[in-house]
Structures are given as C-alpha cells and as structure tokens.
Amino acid sequence: MANPIPNLFRVPELKEKILFTLLMLLIYRVGSHITVPGLDVGALRQQFGQLQDTFLGIYDMFVGGGLSRATIFALGIMPYISASIMFQLLAAVFPTIEKLQKEGEEGRKKITQWTRYVTVGLSAIQAYGYSVFLGSLPGAVRTPGFLFTFTTVIALTVGAVFVMWLGEQITERGIGNGMSLLIFFGIVEGFPAATARTWEALMLGEIGAIALVALLAVLVGVTAGVVAMTMGARKVPVQIPRKVVGRGRIQEGQKSFIPLRINSAGVMPIIFAQAFIVVPGTLAAFSSVGILRTIADLFQIRTPLYYITYGLLIVFFTYFYTAIIFNPVDLAENLKKQGGFIPGVKPGARTAEYIDRVLTRVTLPGSIYLALIALMPYWIFDIFNIQTFFFGGTGLLIVVGVALDTVQQAQQHLMLRHYDGFMKKGRVKMRGRGRYM
C-alpha cells in the first residue's frame, strides 16, 4: 500500500468511481466555456480585468474563470456552498435545525432538501445582480434590456442548479467530495495560464532568476506545510472500560483517542477573510463616494493595514468556523453514553471543558499558519518587486487539501478491498480445515 496509484484501476469498483468522477468534471469544464447569449466576451474580459482585486475577482478564481467569461456555469458551486454554510450557522441559533442534524439520515435528508431550495433562491438573486452588473459594463452587452436580463437569470440559475447536481453525483457515486473537486479543477485550470505568464515575464526580464527560484521554493515549502498541517492532529487519549454485554459475555476495555486537528476549519477562514477584506475595494469600484475610495486606498493590497487586518481576520474566522463545526459538549455527551472517559478528567462538563481548552490551544498555530500561507506570496512579491501573479495561498491550500482528501478516500477503498480479500481467504481456509477435522 506504499504506492496505491498503480492499483487504482485494478479494482473494478474504484475504477468506475474514478471514471464517473472524470466524466462529471469534463461536463462541468465544457459548460464553463459556454457563454451566455448576447455578450461581447472580448469587451467583458477587458472590463473585468480591472476588478481582479475585488470580490468578483476572488469569486472568479473559485469558478475557474467562468464569471469573467459570463458562462452558463458562471455562478459555479458557490451558491450551494453558501446555502450549506448558512444552515451550519443557523443550527447554532435555531434548535429545530440542530435537532434535525442529530436525527441521523432522515434529518440530513431534510436539511439537504432545504439547502437545495435555498440554493435556487440564492442563484436567482446572484444571477439577477450579475446580469445588472453586465448591463452596466460599456460594450459588454449587445442589446441590453429586459429580455437579456431574463434570459441571463434563467441560464445562470439553471446552470447553478445543474452544477449542484453534478457535485452531489460526484459525492454519492464518484470519488472525493463533489463540491471541493469542482472548485479544485476550476483553480487548477488557471495554473497553465499563470505558468505561461510567469515564463513570459521571465523572458522579458520582469522577473529575475533568483526571484523565480524564491517563488518555487516558497511554493514547495507551502505545499509541504499544508500537507503537514492538514495531517497534523493532537490525539486526546480515551479509555473505554470493560463491560458485560449479552448473556454474560464480557467485552474487554479499549484504548482509543480523539484526533483534534490543527486545522479543523480547512480553507473556509481564508475564504471568509478575503470576502471581508475586499469589500472596501468592491464598493469603491462601483461607487464614486469619496470616503469609500479613501477606505479602499487604506486597504489596498501590499499595504501594512491590509496585511494586519487580513491576518487577524483569518485567525478570527479560524476560531469562529471551528466553533461552528466542532461541538465539545456533544462530543463529551457521546463519550459519556459509551462509557468512555479521558484519563484524569471527569466525564460530562469537565470533559467538554478539557476538549474545548485543548482545541483552543491547537487551533492557534493552525490559524497563524493559515495567515502565513495567505500572506507569504505577497511578501515575496514585495521583496523581489514582482507584479505578475504566480500563485495564491488560498488556491494552493484548496488544491493541496482536496488532493489529500481524494487520495485518502482512494486509499480507504483499496484498504477495504484488501481487507475483504483477506477475510474471504480466511473463511475459505476455515471451511477447508472443517472438512478434514
């Protein structure tokens, strides 16, 4: 199992999952190049190039450039992700949603159904706002008016719902998480163009050889660090005592552990922080109010205030999102129901307090490292005075994290296959021995 790649297509079930996933991703990428009718794509790209440092530019990275091309999949999977996050936040406020989350499969199905309905509503709202934005760009729309707005809203909404369906199909019948893989391939699609721009800048002398080596070193270092941070966890020991089950049968005690990951929140803190930090620039791009432009100038990229605010926002949202997705009280209750306990800690409230304290401590280095990943490329650009964008911390973190998750799922399938084969051989041997005894 040291190198599972040669065995991926030798397992029929895993081979079908991989091929199905590739087919769904191919459909997604084809749709990401079909432009909405009635647009001048050249004029749109020229106008959109001035908005790369705004919220639209960041959104465009997540949808693989579909927003700047105004394709039918321009909204991508982001409305579905927004709806999912919305219900995660609402679960902390409304007990009804929290109760559904704890009801098992039936509760999750109902929440998924509600999430789909909200996705349709969010898609329609975003599609309308985007169609109005397209109509405001000089020369981008050939015949602006009600008909263009109506057809654009319908096309983008249907496209977002179809992308949601593609993501769900990948999760259910393919390999990996569908939503993450759609974003993953959207970002990866831009790597060849970024590499070509970097090479062109190197040939023109805009980037020196030493600067390029430094960029590559940072790229490798950040990738290795992301892998270490994603896999790193604090193992809290758990003891399950011996107990009597069934007709006097004694179940021996077990020793296990609770893995508290250094980065439980994943890439979401960077996404939230970027969404907030680009608000001043986005407002200034669509407004002529003087105070907004003054604030936007203060929060321009590569300014000290931008770096400090961006880093603090990442740390804050790391703790915020970890608190949403990880509930120490529920974990302590489940542990108590199973009869388990942490050595030296009383079950119940004391266990919840202990887990919360440990989680708070291990989250701090994870949040700081997320901030460093997001800011390090900008620092390298400042040191070597590089103007050409090569890679970003957010995109790199998503790519490495999703790749690790997908590889781990493939390895689990292979391990399960080997385990099943081992058990079948064991049963055959036991039958053979029984015949001759």
N, C-alpha and C positions, 0 to 999 in steps of 0.2 A: 504493500500500500504506500510505499515511499513515493512513487510516481504514478498516480492514477490515470494520467492523461491517455496512455495507450489503451487502457481498458474501458474508456468511456463508451465507445461504440461497439464493444463486445457484449455488453449487457443489453438485450433487446428492449426492455422497459425504459432504461435510461437513454438509449439511442432515440426512441420515439419521443421522449420528453425534450431532448435537445433539438431534434429536427422540428418539432412543433413550435418550440420557442423561437427558433431561427425564422420559421415561416411567418409567425406573428410580427416579429421585428421587421422583417422585409416588407410586409404590408404597411406597417407604421412608417417606415422610411420612404416608401413610394408615395403615400398620402401626404407626407411632409414636403413634397415638391410640387403638389398640385395647387396652383394659385387660385384664389377667389376671383370670379369673373369681374370684369370692369375696372381693372387696375393696370397702371403703368409700373411694372416691377422695378425698372431702372430708376425712375424718379423716387419710388418708395425707398429703395436701398440708399439712395443719396441723402434723402431727408432723415432716414433712420440712423445713419452713421453718426449724426450729431447727438444721439441720445444713448450712447453706449454706457455712460456712467450714471444713467438714471435707472429707475425701477424697470422700465421696459427693456433696457439692455440686459439686466440680470435675468429677467423672465425669458428673454430670447435665448440665453445660454441654456436654460433648462429644457426648452422645447426644440433644441437643435437648429436654431435659426429660422424656425417656422414663422415667428412673429414678424421678423424683418422682411420675409418674403410674402407675408399675408396668405399663407396656405390654408387649406381646409382643416388642417390639424394644428393651426397656429396656437390654440389655447393649450394643446397637449394634455397631459395628465394632471396639470396643476389644479384645475377646479375640483377634481376628485380628491386630491391630497388636501386641499383647503377644507373641503367638507369633512374629511376624516379627522383632521386636526380640530375642527370646530366641535365635533362630537366628543373628542377626548377632553377638550376644555369644558364643555357643558356637563360632562359626567362629574366633574368636581363641584358643580354648582347645583345641578338638579338630581335629586336622589332617584328619580324614575329611570334616568338613563344609566346611572351607576348600578341600579338593581338589574337592569337588562344585561349589562356587561357580565354580571355574576351568575346569570341564569344558564350559562353554557351555550350549546349550539343554537337553540331556539332564540335566545336573546341576541346572539350575534347576528343571526339572520335578519331579525327585525331592525337592528341598528344599521346593517348593511343596506337594507331596503330604504330606510330613511336617508342614508348617505347618498344613495343614487338619486333620490328626488331632489335633495339639496344641490347635488352636482348639476342637475339640469337647470335649476334656477340660477345658480352662480354662473354657469356657462352662458346663459342667455343675457345676464346682466353684463358680464365681461365682454361678450360679443357685441352688444349694443355700444358700450363705451369705446371699444376698439374701432367699430365702424364709424363712429362720430370722429374719433381721432384721425382715421384715414381720410375722412372728408375734409378735415382741416389742413391737410398737407397740400401745398401748392403743386398741382400737376399730377398727383398720385392717382386720383380717381378721374376716369374719363367722363362719366356722366353722373355726377353726384345728385342725390335726391332720395326720395322715399324708397324707390324700387331698389337702389343699391343697398341702402341700409337694411331693408327687409331681407333681401337675398343673402347678404353677408351674415346677418344674425342667424338665419336658418342654417346656413352652411357651417358656420363655426360651432353652433350649438350641437348640431348633429355630429360634426367631426369630433367634438369633445366627448360626447356620449359613446361614440364608436371607439375612441381611444381608451375610455374607461373599460369598455367591454374587452378590448384586447389585453389590457393589463390584468383583468380578472381571469381571463382564459389562461394567460401565462402562469399565474399563480396557482390555478387549480390543476391544469393539465401539463404544464411545462416544468422547467427547472428554474429556481430562483424566484424572487419577488417581482411581480409584473411591473408595478409602479416604478420601482427602483431601476429595473432594466431599461424601461423606456427613457428615463432621464439619462441613464448611463450611456446609451447609444446616441442620444442627442448630443451629449457633450463630446463623446469620442469622435463623432462626425467632424467636429471642428478642429481636431488635432492636426490632420494633414495640412489644412489651410494655415494654421498657426505655425507649423513647422516650415512651410514654404515661405511664409512672410519672414520668419527668423533667418532662414538661409539667404533670402534676398537682401535683408538688412545687413547680414554679414558680408555679402559680396559688395554691397555699396559702401561698406565701411561705417555704417551706423552703429554696428555692434562689433566690438573687438574680440579677438580670440580668447583673451583672458576672461572677459565678461561672459562669453558663451560657455566656457568651462565652468565658471562660477554658477551660471544658471543650471547647467546639467548636474553639478554637484548638489545644489540645493534640491533639484528635482528628485535625485536618487535618495538624498537624506530625508526629505519629507515623506517620500513613499515608504522608506523603511520605518520611519517614525510612526506613520499612520498604521502600518501593519502591527507594530508593537503595541500601539495604543488600543487598537481595535481588539487585539487578542488578550491584552492585559486585564487582569481582574484580581481583586482581593478575595481570597477564599475564606469565608467565615465557617469554622467547623460546626457541625451539627451532630448530635448524638440521639439516636432513636433506641430506646430501651427494649429489652426483651419482653415479649408479651405472649399470652396464651390465646390461640385462635382455634376455632373449630372444636372438635372433640378432644380437648386436652392437648392439642398439638402446640408445641412451643416454637414461636418464631424468634430466632436469635436477634440480638440487638445489632444495629448497623451504625457505621460511622460514615457521614457524608459531609457535604459542605454547600454553602450558598455562594455562588460566584457573583460578586458585586463588581461590575465592570468599571474601569477607569472612565470610559466614555459611554455612558448608558444612553445619552441623547443623540448620538450619531452626528449627522451633519445639520440637523434642524437648528441648533443655535446660530450657526453661521448664516443660514438662510433667513432666519428672523432678524438677525443683526443687520444684514445687508438690506433687508426690506425697510428697516427703520433709518439706516444711515443715508440712504439715497432719497429719502422723502424731500429734504430741502432742495436738492438739485432737480428733482422731478417737478416740484411746484414752481421753481424758478424758470424751468424750461417752458412751462405753459402759462406763465403769468408775467406781467410787466410791473408788478408791485415792487417798489424799491427795497422794502425791508426783507422780502423773500430772497431777492438777489444778494443782499448783504449777508444773510444767513447762509445761502448757498456758497458764497465765496469763503466763508469761515470753515465750512465743512467740505471743501474741495479735497479730492484725493491728493495724498502726499503732503498734507499739512499736519502739524502736530496735533491740533484739535481733532482731526479726523482719526488719526491713529489711536489716540487715547479713548475717544468715545466709542470707536469700533471695537477695541479690545475689551472695554468694560461691558459693552452690550453683549458680546459673546460670552463672557463669564456669567453675566446675569441670566441670559437665556439658557445656558447650560444647566444651571441650578433650577431654573423655572421649569424647563421641559422634563428634567429628571424627576422633579416632584410630581409632575402630572402622570408620567408613565410608570412610576415605581412607588408603591404604597407600602411602607414598612409595617403599618398596622395590620393590613390584610395578610401580609406575609407571616407576621407573628401569630395571628389567629390560626392560619392554616397549619403552621408548625405545631401549635398547641393542640389542635384537633388530632393530629397524627401522633401525638405523644412525644414529639421530639423537642429538644431544647439545645441551647447553646451552652457549652460547659462554662460554669461560673456565672451564668446570667439567669435570673428567674424568668419563667415563661410569662407571656402576656405583655403588659405595658412596658416592663423593663426590657424585654427582648426587642420590642418596637423602638424604644429609645436607643438601645445599643446599635441596632441596624441603621437607624437614621444617623447616628453620630459617625459610624464608620463610613456610610455612604457620603456624608458631607465632606469627610476628610479625603476620600479617594477621588471625589469629583473635582476638587480644587486643582490638582495637577492636570487632570484631563481638560478642564476649562481653559487653563493657561496655555496648554499645548495647542488647543484649537485656535486660540487667539494668535499664537505664534505662526501656525500654519497659514492663517489668513493674511497676516501682515508681512511675513518674510519675503514673498515675491516683490512687494512694493519697496521694501528696504533694499533689496538687491538692485532694483531699477534705479533707486536714488543714488546708491553708491557708484554705479557704473554709468549713470545718466542714460539709461535705456528707455526709449519711448515706445518701442514695439512690444506689444503684449504677447508673452510666450505661453504662460500658464497661470492659473489662479489657484489659490488654496482650496476654495470651495469645490471647483471642478475636480481637482486632483483627489480630494478627500472622498467625494462621491464615487469616482471611478474605482479607486482602490478598495473602498468599503464594500461596494456592490460586487466587485470581482471576488473579494474574500468570501462574502456570504454565498455567492453562487458556487464557488469551488467547494466550500464546506458542505453544501447540500449535495453536490455530486459525490463527495467522499462518503457522506452518510448513506447514499443509495448503494455505493459499492460495498461498504462495510456490511450493510444489511443483506446484500446479495451473498457475500462470503459467509455470513453467519447462518443464513438459511441453508446454504450448501453444506456447511459443517454439521448442522443439526440433522439434515437428511441422511448424510453419511453415517452419523451416529445411530440413527434409527435403523438403518439397514444392517449395521453391524450387530445391534442388539437382537434383531429378528434372526440373523444368521446364528448367533450363539444360542438362541432359544430353540432352534430346530434340533441342534445336536446335543443339547443337555438332557 
